[in-house]
Amino acid sequence: LSSPTNSTFRHNLQSYCTMIHFLCTHQMLPEAKTLIQIVVSRKGKGSASAVFAAILETKGTQRSDIYVFSGLITAYLESGFLRDAIECYRLTKEHKFRVPFDTCRKVLEHLMKLKYFKLVWGFYEESLECGYPASLYFFNILMHSFVKEGEIRLAQSVFDAITKWSLRPSVVSFNTLMNGYIKLGDLDEGFRLKNAMQASGVQPDVYTYSVLINGLCKESKMDDANELFDEMLDNGLVPNGVTFTTLIDGHCKNGRVDLAMEIYKQMLSQSLSPDLITYNTLIYGLCKKGDLKQAQDLIDEMSMKGLKPDKITYTTLIDGNCKEGDLETAFEYRKKMIKENIRLDDVAYTALISGLCQEGRSVDAEKMLREMLSVGLKPEIGTYTMIINEFCKKGDVWTGSKLLKEMQRDGYMPSVVT
């Protein structure tokens, strides 16, 4: 590929392209790939049209076009010249050449990576119109990616195109789009899709029901969620851990811990093992209700099953015990967190400060504030206000004023209450 040093000959674009055709014709593809990369590197961004023209000009009768054009598109992609890659693809189409669909897929993957979602869908449609086979799997992958990014209109366009290309939406297709609408809070569209899937002969599965139950729970429509759960059981479907945890969470957030515990018992009867998320959800509900004994029972049960409390578990317990006035137990959980190298967050510190203030322990509350600041956490104005209030109630206006000045120095705007 190189000429002797004493020669005045220099390769130009045409000579490189001639060699590329020769190498591809003789199945010397790694060497051809290297040479294509050299051409793309030297010609740079915006060179697709000129390089393509040179390849056409030097082609002759050699049957190398599939490898050359595919290699050229890939080389532009690998060099980060996406527009050149797309232009090459369109030029091959214009000149009635075909490249393998795997090359198109590489372009699509690059577009997805860069989040050029409209271009992704447009390019895939172009590929289909060129005669590439439509794939339900790829439609579903595209929909999933669009839903993940909140591009519900594009996801809907992909779904609508499934039937256009003589394919039938599967349960995965319906579920993917349904999940997108539910994530955006559009329950009506979610249930419309459930009706549409049943009308088309596709039966809802556990995922379908779990998505819809989740949407209903988020909207606090617990009666409808329970009804859908019962429908799921009537249809012979066995709920999974996610379905149960979703219902448990919904009931806890709506203050119905009794119902949440019933669902939990039902979950155990199905021989399903609750995970840490399930336990944390229940512990949150019980602490909110003030039932600390039952919360502790769940902690013991967790330990027996080999599950270790995490930051969420401990923070919930600290907050619950502080609100119930059991500071001793709250500080025991704090010790456990420190022992297990779990950092306290602002919720835990605020709960402890609040509990200390309720007991009139203003000096200890200030010490906790200092600890909070030392680990890089920023207290809220309300936290400062609680401590200032306690000092002032005890007649220590000087310390209260000092904290007020400290707040202002750190950029806080004191509230009317402060």
C-alpha positions as CSV (number, residue, x, y, z in Angstrom):
1,L,0.0,0.0,0.0
2,S,3.0,2.3,0.2
3,S,5.4,3.3,-2.5
4,P,9.2,3.3,-2.2
5,T,10.6,6.4,-0.6
6,N,12.5,7.4,-3.7
7,S,9.4,7.4,-5.9
8,T,7.5,10.6,-6.7
9,F,4.2,8.6,-6.9
10,R,1.5,9.5,-4.4
11,H,-1.8,7.6,-3.9
12,N,-4.9,9.6,-4.7
13,L,-8.5,8.9,-3.9
14,Q,-9.0,7.0,-7.2
15,S,-6.0,4.7,-6.6
16,Y,-7.1,4.0,-3.0
17,C,-10.6,3.1,-4.3
18,T,-9.3,0.9,-7.0
19,M,-7.3,-1.1,-4.4
20,I,-10.3,-1.3,-2.1
21,H,-12.4,-2.9,-4.9
22,F,-9.6,-5.3,-5.6
23,L,-9.2,-6.4,-2.0
24,C,-13.0,-6.8,-1.5
25,T,-13.3,-8.9,-4.7
26,H,-10.6,-11.2,-3.5
27,Q,-12.2,-11.5,0.0
28,M,-9.3,-9.6,1.7
29,L,-11.8,-7.8,3.9
30,P,-9.7,-6.9,6.9
31,E,-7.1,-5.2,4.5
32,A,-10.0,-3.5,2.6
33,K,-11.4,-2.2,5.9
34,T,-8.1,-0.7,6.9
35,L,-7.8,1.1,3.6
36,I,-11.4,2.4,3.8
37,Q,-10.6,3.8,7.3
38,I,-7.5,5.5,5.9
39,V,-9.5,7.1,3.1
40,V,-12.2,8.3,5.5
41,S,-9.6,9.6,8.0
42,R,-7.8,11.6,5.3
43,K,-10.8,13.0,3.5
44,G,-12.6,13.8,6.8
45,K,-16.0,15.1,7.6
46,G,-18.3,16.0,4.7
47,S,-16.5,13.9,2.2
48,A,-19.2,11.2,1.6
49,S,-20.3,12.5,-1.8
50,A,-16.7,12.7,-3.2
51,V,-15.6,9.4,-1.8
52,F,-18.8,7.7,-3.0
53,A,-18.3,9.2,-6.5
54,A,-14.7,7.9,-6.6
55,I,-15.8,4.4,-5.6
56,L,-18.4,4.3,-8.3
57,E,-15.9,5.6,-10.9
58,T,-13.3,2.9,-10.1
59,K,-15.8,0.0,-9.7
60,G,-15.7,-1.3,-13.2
61,T,-17.1,-4.8,-13.4
62,Q,-15.9,-6.0,-10.0
63,R,-18.6,-7.4,-7.7
64,S,-17.5,-5.7,-4.6
65,D,-20.2,-3.2,-3.9
66,I,-21.8,-4.8,-0.9
67,Y,-18.5,-4.9,1.0
68,V,-17.3,-1.6,-0.1
69,F,-20.4,0.5,0.6
70,S,-21.1,-1.4,3.9
71,G,-17.5,-0.8,4.9
72,L,-17.6,2.9,4.0
73,I,-20.8,3.5,6.0
74,T,-19.3,1.7,9.0
75,A,-16.0,3.6,8.7
76,Y,-17.8,7.0,8.7
77,L,-19.8,5.8,11.8
78,E,-16.7,4.7,13.6
79,S,-15.0,8.1,12.8
80,G,-18.0,9.9,14.3
81,F,-19.2,11.3,10.9
82,L,-22.8,10.3,11.3
83,R,-24.2,12.6,8.5
84,D,-21.7,11.1,6.1
85,A,-22.7,7.6,7.0
86,I,-26.4,8.5,6.3
87,E,-25.5,10.2,3.1
88,C,-23.6,7.1,1.9
89,Y,-26.6,4.9,2.7
90,R,-28.9,7.2,0.7
91,L,-26.4,7.3,-2.2
92,T,-26.3,3.5,-2.3
93,K,-30.1,3.4,-2.4
94,E,-30.2,6.1,-5.1
95,H,-27.8,4.0,-7.3
96,K,-29.8,0.8,-6.7
97,F,-27.2,-0.9,-4.5
98,R,-28.0,-2.7,-1.3
99,V,-26.1,-3.0,1.9
100,P,-26.8,-5.6,4.6
101,F,-29.4,-4.7,7.1
102,D,-26.8,-5.1,9.8
103,T,-25.1,-2.0,8.5
104,C,-28.4,-0.1,8.8
105,R,-28.8,-1.4,12.3
106,K,-25.4,0.1,13.2
107,V,-26.6,3.5,11.9
108,L,-29.7,3.1,14.0
109,E,-27.7,2.2,17.1
110,H,-25.6,5.3,16.7
111,L,-28.6,7.5,16.3
112,M,-30.2,6.0,19.4
113,K,-27.0,6.5,21.4
114,L,-27.0,10.2,20.4
115,K,-30.8,10.4,21.2
116,Y,-31.7,11.6,17.7
117,F,-35.1,9.9,18.1
118,K,-36.9,11.4,15.1
119,L,-34.0,10.5,12.9
120,V,-34.0,6.9,14.2
121,W,-37.6,6.4,13.3
122,G,-37.3,8.1,9.9
123,F,-34.1,6.1,9.0
124,Y,-35.8,2.8,10.0
125,E,-38.8,3.6,7.8
126,E,-36.4,4.4,5.0
127,S,-34.8,1.0,5.4
128,L,-38.2,-0.7,5.4
129,E,-39.2,1.1,2.2
130,C,-36.1,-0.2,0.5
131,G,-37.4,-3.7,1.0
132,Y,-35.6,-4.7,4.2
133,P,-37.8,-7.2,6.2
134,A,-39.9,-5.7,9.0
135,S,-39.1,-7.1,12.4
136,L,-41.6,-7.1,15.3
137,Y,-38.6,-7.5,17.6
138,F,-37.0,-4.4,16.3
139,F,-40.3,-2.4,16.4
140,N,-40.6,-3.4,20.1
141,I,-36.9,-2.4,20.8
142,L,-37.6,1.0,19.2
143,M,-40.8,1.5,21.2
144,H,-39.0,0.6,24.4
145,S,-36.2,3.1,23.8
146,F,-38.7,5.9,22.9
147,V,-40.8,5.1,26.0
148,K,-37.7,5.1,28.2
149,E,-36.9,8.6,27.0
150,G,-40.5,9.9,27.3
151,E,-41.0,10.1,23.5
152,I,-44.5,8.7,23.6
153,R,-45.6,10.2,20.3
154,L,-42.7,8.4,18.5
155,A,-43.5,5.2,20.4
156,Q,-47.2,5.5,19.2
157,S,-46.0,6.0,15.6
158,V,-43.9,2.9,15.8
159,F,-46.8,0.9,17.3
160,D,-49.2,2.2,14.5
161,A,-46.6,1.1,11.9
162,I,-46.5,-2.5,13.1
163,T,-49.8,-3.3,11.3
164,K,-48.8,-1.2,8.3
165,W,-45.9,-3.5,7.7
166,S,-48.2,-6.6,7.9
167,L,-47.2,-7.6,11.4
168,R,-49.4,-8.2,14.5
169,P,-48.6,-6.4,17.8
170,S,-47.6,-8.9,20.5
171,V,-48.3,-8.7,24.2
172,V,-44.8,-7.0,24.5
173,S,-45.8,-4.4,21.9
174,F,-49.0,-3.5,23.8
175,N,-47.3,-3.6,27.2
176,T,-44.4,-1.4,26.1
177,L,-46.7,1.4,24.8
178,M,-49.1,1.0,27.8
179,N,-46.2,1.5,30.2
180,G,-45.3,4.7,28.3
181,Y,-48.7,6.2,28.8
182,I,-49.0,5.1,32.4
183,K,-45.6,6.6,33.2
184,L,-47.0,9.9,31.9
185,G,-50.1,9.5,34.0
186,D,-52.5,8.7,31.1
187,L,-54.6,6.0,32.6
188,D,-57.4,6.3,30.0
189,E,-55.0,5.5,27.2
190,G,-53.5,2.6,29.2
191,F,-57.0,1.0,29.6
192,R,-57.9,1.7,26.0
193,L,-54.8,-0.3,25.0
194,K,-55.8,-3.1,27.3
195,N,-59.3,-3.2,25.6
196,A,-57.6,-3.1,22.2
197,M,-55.3,-5.9,23.0
198,Q,-58.1,-8.1,24.2
199,A,-60.2,-7.2,21.1
200,S,-57.3,-8.3,18.9
201,G,-57.0,-11.7,20.6
202,V,-53.9,-10.9,22.7
203,Q,-54.4,-11.7,26.3
204,P,-53.1,-9.4,29.0
205,D,-50.3,-11.0,31.1
206,V,-48.9,-10.3,34.6
207,Y,-46.9,-7.3,33.3
208,T,-50.0,-5.7,31.8
209,Y,-51.9,-5.9,35.1
210,S,-48.8,-4.8,37.1
211,V,-48.4,-1.7,34.9
212,L,-52.1,-0.7,35.2
213,I,-52.2,-1.4,39.0
214,N,-49.2,0.8,39.4
215,G,-50.9,3.6,37.5
216,L,-54.0,3.3,39.6
217,C,-52.0,3.2,42.9
218,K,-50.2,6.4,41.8
219,E,-53.5,8.1,41.4
220,S,-54.7,6.7,44.7
221,K,-57.5,4.8,43.0
222,M,-57.1,1.8,45.4
223,D,-60.6,0.4,44.9
224,D,-60.0,0.1,41.1
225,A,-56.5,-1.3,41.8
226,N,-58.0,-4.0,44.0
227,E,-60.6,-4.8,41.5
228,L,-58.0,-5.2,38.7
229,F,-55.9,-7.4,41.0
230,D,-58.9,-9.7,41.6
231,E,-59.6,-9.8,37.8
232,M,-56.0,-10.8,37.3
233,L,-56.5,-13.7,39.8
234,D,-59.8,-14.7,38.2
235,N,-58.0,-15.0,34.8
236,G,-55.6,-17.5,36.3
237,L,-52.6,-15.3,36.4
238,V,-50.2,-15.5,39.4
239,P,-49.1,-12.0,40.6
240,N,-45.3,-11.5,41.0
241,G,-43.4,-9.7,43.7
242,V,-43.6,-6.4,41.8
243,T,-47.4,-6.6,41.6
244,F,-47.8,-7.3,45.3
245,T,-45.2,-4.6,46.3
246,T,-47.0,-2.0,44.1
247,L,-50.3,-2.7,45.9
248,I,-48.7,-2.7,49.3
249,D,-47.1,0.7,48.5
250,G,-50.4,2.1,47.3
251,H,-52.2,1.1,50.5
252,C,-49.4,2.4,52.7
253,K,-49.4,5.7,51.0
254,N,-53.1,6.0,51.4
255,G,-52.9,5.2,55.1
256,R,-54.4,1.7,54.9
257,V,-51.6,-0.3,56.4
258,D,-54.1,-2.9,57.5
259,L,-54.9,-3.7,53.8
260,A,-51.2,-3.5,53.0
261,M,-50.5,-6.2,55.6
262,E,-53.3,-8.4,54.2
263,I,-51.7,-8.2,50.7
264,Y,-48.3,-9.0,52.3
265,K,-49.8,-12.1,54.0
266,Q,-51.3,-13.1,50.6
267,M,-47.9,-12.6,49.0
268,L,-46.3,-15.0,51.6
269,S,-49.1,-17.6,51.0
270,Q,-48.1,-17.6,47.3
271,S,-44.6,-18.7,48.4
272,L,-43.1,-15.4,47.2
273,S,-40.2,-13.9,49.1
274,P,-40.6,-10.2,49.8
275,D,-37.5,-8.2,49.0
276,L,-36.0,-5.2,50.7
277,I,-38.2,-2.8,48.8
278,T,-41.4,-4.6,50.0
279,Y,-40.1,-4.5,53.6
280,N,-39.1,-0.9,53.4
281,T,-42.6,0.0,52.0
282,L,-44.3,-1.8,54.9
283,I,-42.0,-0.3,57.6
284,Y,-42.7,3.2,56.2
285,G,-46.4,2.6,56.4
286,L,-46.2,1.2,60.0
287,C,-43.9,4.0,61.2
288,K,-46.2,6.6,59.6
289,K,-49.1,5.0,61.5
290,G,-47.0,4.9,64.7
291,D,-47.0,1.1,65.0
292,L,-43.3,0.8,65.8
293,K,-43.6,-2.6,67.4
294,Q,-44.9,-4.2,64.2
295,A,-42.2,-2.3,62.3
296,Q,-39.5,-3.9,64.6
297,D,-41.1,-7.3,64.1
298,L,-40.6,-6.9,60.3
299,I,-37.0,-5.9,60.9
300,D,-36.5,-9.2,62.9
301,E,-38.2,-11.1,60.1
302,M,-36.0,-9.5,57.5
303,S,-32.9,-10.5,59.5
304,M,-34.1,-14.1,59.7
305,K,-34.4,-14.2,55.9
306,G,-30.9,-12.8,55.5
307,L,-31.9,-9.3,54.4
308,K,-30.0,-6.4,55.9
309,P,-31.6,-3.0,56.6
310,D,-30.3,-0.2,54.3
311,K,-30.2,3.6,54.5
312,I,-34.0,3.8,53.7
313,T,-34.9,1.3,56.4
314,Y,-32.9,3.0,59.1
315,T,-33.9,6.5,58.1
316,T,-37.6,5.5,58.2
317,L,-37.1,3.9,61.7
318,I,-35.2,7.0,63.0
319,D,-38.0,9.3,61.7
320,G,-40.8,7.1,63.1
321,N,-39.2,6.8,66.5
322,C,-38.4,10.5,66.7
323,K,-42.0,11.4,65.9
324,E,-43.2,9.0,68.6
325,G,-40.8,10.5,71.1
326,D,-38.6,7.4,71.4
327,L,-35.3,9.2,71.0
328,E,-33.3,6.4,72.7
329,T,-34.3,3.9,70.0
330,A,-33.8,6.4,67.3
331,F,-30.2,7.0,68.4
332,E,-29.6,3.2,68.6
333,Y,-30.5,3.0,64.9
334,R,-28.1,5.9,64.3
335,K,-25.3,3.9,66.0
336,K,-26.1,0.9,63.9
337,M,-25.9,3.0,60.7
338,I,-22.5,4.4,61.8
339,K,-21.3,0.9,62.7
340,E,-22.4,-0.4,59.2
341,N,-20.8,2.5,57.4
342,I,-24.1,3.8,56.2
343,R,-24.1,7.6,55.9
344,L,-27.0,9.5,57.5
345,D,-28.9,11.7,55.1
346,D,-30.7,15.0,55.6
347,V,-34.0,13.2,56.5
348,A,-32.3,11.3,59.4
349,Y,-30.5,14.4,60.7
350,T,-33.6,16.5,60.5
351,A,-35.7,13.8,62.3
352,L,-33.1,13.6,65.1
353,I,-32.8,17.4,65.5
354,S,-36.6,17.6,65.6
355,G,-36.8,14.9,68.3
356,L,-34.2,16.6,70.4
357,C,-36.0,20.0,70.1
358,Q,-39.3,18.3,71.1
359,E,-37.5,17.2,74.3
360,G,-36.1,20.7,74.8
361,R,-32.5,19.5,74.2
362,S,-31.4,22.6,72.3
363,V,-27.6,22.1,72.9
364,D,-27.7,18.5,71.6
365,A,-29.8,19.7,68.7
366,E,-27.2,22.3,67.8
367,K,-24.4,19.6,68.1
368,M,-26.4,17.4,65.6
369,L,-26.7,20.4,63.3
370,R,-22.9,20.9,63.4
371,E,-22.4,17.2,62.6
372,M,-24.8,17.5,59.7
373,L,-22.9,20.5,58.3
374,S,-19.6,18.7,58.8
375,V,-20.6,15.9,56.5
376,G,-21.6,18.4,53.7
377,L,-25.3,18.3,54.2
378,K,-27.4,21.6,54.0
379,P,-30.1,21.9,56.6
380,E,-33.4,23.4,55.6
381,I,-34.6,26.8,57.0
382,G,-37.1,24.9,59.1
383,T,-34.3,22.9,60.8
384,Y,-32.5,26.1,61.8
385,T,-35.8,27.6,62.9
386,M,-36.6,24.7,65.3
387,I,-33.2,25.0,67.0
388,I,-33.4,28.9,67.2
389,N,-36.9,28.5,68.7
390,E,-35.7,26.2,71.4
391,F,-32.8,28.5,72.4
392,C,-35.1,31.5,72.5
393,K,-37.7,29.6,74.6
394,K,-34.9,29.0,77.2
395,G,-34.0,32.6,77.2
396,D,-30.7,32.1,75.3
397,V,-31.4,34.7,72.6
398,W,-27.6,35.2,72.1
399,T,-27.2,31.6,70.7
400,G,-30.4,32.0,68.7
401,S,-29.1,35.3,67.1
402,K,-25.8,33.6,66.4
403,L,-27.5,30.8,64.5
404,L,-29.7,33.4,62.6
405,K,-26.5,35.3,61.5
406,E,-24.9,32.0,60.5
407,M,-27.9,31.2,58.4
408,Q,-27.8,34.6,56.6
409,R,-24.0,34.3,56.1
410,D,-24.6,30.9,54.4
411,G,-27.1,32.4,52.0
412,Y,-30.4,31.4,53.7
413,M,-33.3,33.8,53.7
414,P,-35.0,33.5,57.2
415,S,-38.7,32.9,57.0
416,V,-41.3,34.9,58.9
417,V,-41.4,32.2,61.6
418,T,-37.6,32.4,62.0
